[in-house]
């Protein structure tokens, strides 16, 4: 049995967030929403090289991860970024920052020793 180490975050939620962020189309959608909050699904889909149903599937994944909220007004569905789950993921990643900092410091010292 595998023990999952968690830094104050729900492991299943972290899996959903990292899974959602693992796709370049979903990252592009989040980037657009960060710059232009409240875009409609059609506006989000317009520059993407995929169909509207495919965009809707990506939005569903983002919503399941808690990274996106949708609000329907008449026939228009507006989307907005929900950043809180990313903060939790960043907190989890920050735990490893010390490891990378120490590793890079050792690498820098090694390079400086070379003639």
Sine and cosine of phi, psi and omega as CSV:
sin_phi,cos_phi,sin_psi,cos_psi,sin_omega,cos_omega
0.00,0.00,0.67,-0.74,-0.03,-1.00
-1.00,-0.09,0.77,-0.63,0.11,-0.99
-1.00,-0.03,0.79,-0.61,0.02,-1.00
-1.00,-0.09,0.81,-0.58,0.03,-1.00
-1.00,0.06,0.80,-0.60,-0.04,-1.00
-0.80,-0.60,0.68,-0.73,0.04,-1.00
-0.98,-0.21,0.97,0.24,0.08,-1.00
0.92,0.39,0.30,0.95,-0.01,-1.00
-0.76,-0.65,0.49,-0.87,0.06,-1.00
-0.94,0.35,0.83,-0.56,-0.07,-1.00
-0.87,0.49,-0.65,0.76,0.00,-1.00
-0.91,0.42,-0.62,0.78,0.03,-1.00
-0.92,0.40,-0.68,0.74,0.05,-1.00
-0.88,0.48,-0.65,0.76,0.06,-1.00
-0.86,0.52,-0.69,0.72,0.00,-1.00
-0.91,0.42,-0.68,0.74,-0.01,-1.00
-0.91,0.42,-0.78,0.63,-0.02,-1.00
-0.91,0.42,-0.58,0.81,0.07,-1.00
-0.89,0.46,-0.69,0.72,0.02,-1.00
-0.91,0.42,-0.66,0.75,-0.02,-1.00
-0.97,0.25,-0.21,0.98,-0.02,-1.00
-0.96,0.28,-0.15,0.99,-0.04,-1.00
-0.96,-0.27,0.77,-0.64,-0.04,-1.00
-0.90,0.43,-0.53,0.85,0.04,-1.00
-0.91,0.41,-0.68,0.74,0.01,-1.00
-0.92,0.38,-0.60,0.80,0.07,-1.00
-0.90,0.44,-0.63,0.78,0.03,-1.00
-0.90,0.44,-0.64,0.77,0.04,-1.00
-0.89,0.47,-0.72,0.69,0.01,-1.00
-0.90,0.44,-0.62,0.79,0.03,-1.00
-0.88,0.47,-0.69,0.73,0.04,-1.00
-0.90,0.44,-0.68,0.74,-0.02,-1.00
-0.92,0.38,-0.51,0.86,0.06,-1.00
-0.92,0.39,-0.59,0.81,-0.01,-1.00
-0.99,0.12,-0.55,0.84,-0.08,-1.00
-0.71,-0.71,0.98,0.18,-0.03,-1.00
-0.88,0.48,0.56,-0.83,0.10,-1.00
0.99,0.11,0.29,0.96,0.03,-1.00
-0.91,0.40,0.54,-0.84,0.08,-1.00
-0.97,0.22,0.29,-0.96,0.04,-1.00
-0.85,0.52,-0.67,0.74,0.01,-1.00
-0.88,0.47,-0.67,0.74,0.03,-1.00
-0.90,0.43,-0.63,0.77,0.04,-1.00
-0.91,0.42,-0.61,0.79,-0.08,-1.00
-0.97,0.25,-0.51,0.86,-0.15,-0.99
-0.75,0.66,-0.78,0.62,-0.06,-1.00
-0.99,0.13,-0.12,0.99,-0.07,-1.00
-0.99,0.11,0.60,-0.80,-0.03,-1.00
-1.00,0.09,0.56,0.83,-0.01,-1.00
-0.73,-0.69,0.24,-0.97,-0.04,-1.00
-0.96,0.29,0.32,-0.95,0.06,-1.00
-0.87,0.50,-0.67,0.74,0.07,-1.00
-0.87,0.49,-0.57,0.82,0.04,-1.00
-0.93,0.38,-0.64,0.77,0.05,-1.00
-0.88,0.47,-0.67,0.74,0.02,-1.00
-0.87,0.50,-0.63,0.78,0.05,-1.00
-0.90,0.43,-0.66,0.75,0.05,-1.00
-0.89,0.45,-0.65,0.76,0.03,-1.00
-0.89,0.45,-0.59,0.80,0.02,-1.00
-0.90,0.44,-0.65,0.76,0.04,-1.00
-0.90,0.43,-0.71,0.70,0.02,-1.00
-0.89,0.46,-0.64,0.77,0.02,-1.00
-0.92,0.40,-0.65,0.76,0.02,-1.00
-0.90,0.44,-0.50,0.86,0.03,-1.00
-0.99,0.13,-0.08,1.00,0.00,-1.00
0.99,0.16,0.20,0.98,-0.06,-1.00
-1.00,-0.01,-0.13,0.99,-0.09,-1.00
-0.57,-0.82,0.61,-0.80,0.12,-0.99
-0.84,-0.54,0.64,-0.77,0.03,-1.00
-0.91,-0.42,0.59,-0.81,0.05,-1.00
-0.69,-0.72,0.82,-0.58,-0.03,-1.00
-1.00,-0.09,0.74,-0.67,0.07,-1.00
-0.73,-0.68,0.98,-0.20,-0.11,-0.99
0.93,0.37,-0.84,-0.54,0.01,-1.00
-0.99,-0.11,-0.06,1.00,-0.06,-1.00
-0.99,-0.17,0.75,-0.66,0.07,-1.00
-0.95,-0.32,0.92,-0.40,0.02,-1.00
-0.99,-0.10,0.56,-0.83,-0.02,-1.00
-0.87,-0.49,0.52,-0.85,0.11,-0.99
-0.63,-0.78,0.51,-0.86,0.01,-1.00
-0.95,0.30,0.67,-0.74,0.14,-0.99
-0.89,-0.45,0.96,-0.28,-0.15,-0.99
-1.00,0.04,-0.22,0.97,-0.08,-1.00
-0.81,0.59,-0.70,0.71,0.01,-1.00
-0.89,0.46,-0.47,0.88,0.06,-1.00
-0.94,0.35,-0.56,0.83,0.06,-1.00
-0.88,0.47,-0.66,0.75,0.02,-1.00
-0.90,0.43,-0.65,0.76,0.03,-1.00
-0.92,0.40,-0.65,0.76,0.04,-1.00
-0.90,0.44,-0.62,0.78,0.04,-1.00
-0.89,0.45,-0.63,0.78,0.03,-1.00
-0.91,0.41,-0.69,0.72,0.01,-1.00
-0.92,0.40,-0.56,0.83,-0.02,-1.00
-0.86,0.50,-0.47,0.88,0.04,-1.00
-0.85,0.53,-0.51,0.86,-0.04,-1.00
-1.00,-0.05,-0.07,1.00,0.00,-1.00
-0.86,0.50,-0.64,0.77,0.01,-1.00
-0.87,0.49,-0.69,0.73,0.02,-1.00
-0.85,0.52,-0.75,0.67,-0.04,-1.00
-0.93,0.37,-0.62,0.79,0.03,-1.00
-0.88,0.48,-0.72,0.70,0.02,-1.00
-0.91,0.42,-0.65,0.76,0.01,-1.00
-0.90,0.45,-0.69,0.73,0.00,-1.00
-0.93,0.36,-0.57,0.82,0.07,-1.00
-0.89,0.45,-0.67,0.74,0.04,-1.00
-0.90,0.44,-0.65,0.76,0.01,-1.00
-0.90,0.43,-0.69,0.73,0.02,-1.00
-0.88,0.47,-0.69,0.73,0.01,-1.00
-0.89,0.46,-0.66,0.75,0.03,-1.00
-0.90,0.44,-0.68,0.73,0.01,-1.00
-0.91,0.41,-0.63,0.78,0.00,-1.00
-0.93,0.38,-0.45,0.89,0.02,-1.00
-0.97,0.26,-0.40,0.92,-0.06,-1.00
-0.94,0.34,0.68,-0.73,0.01,-1.00
-0.96,0.28,0.00,0.00,0.00,0.00
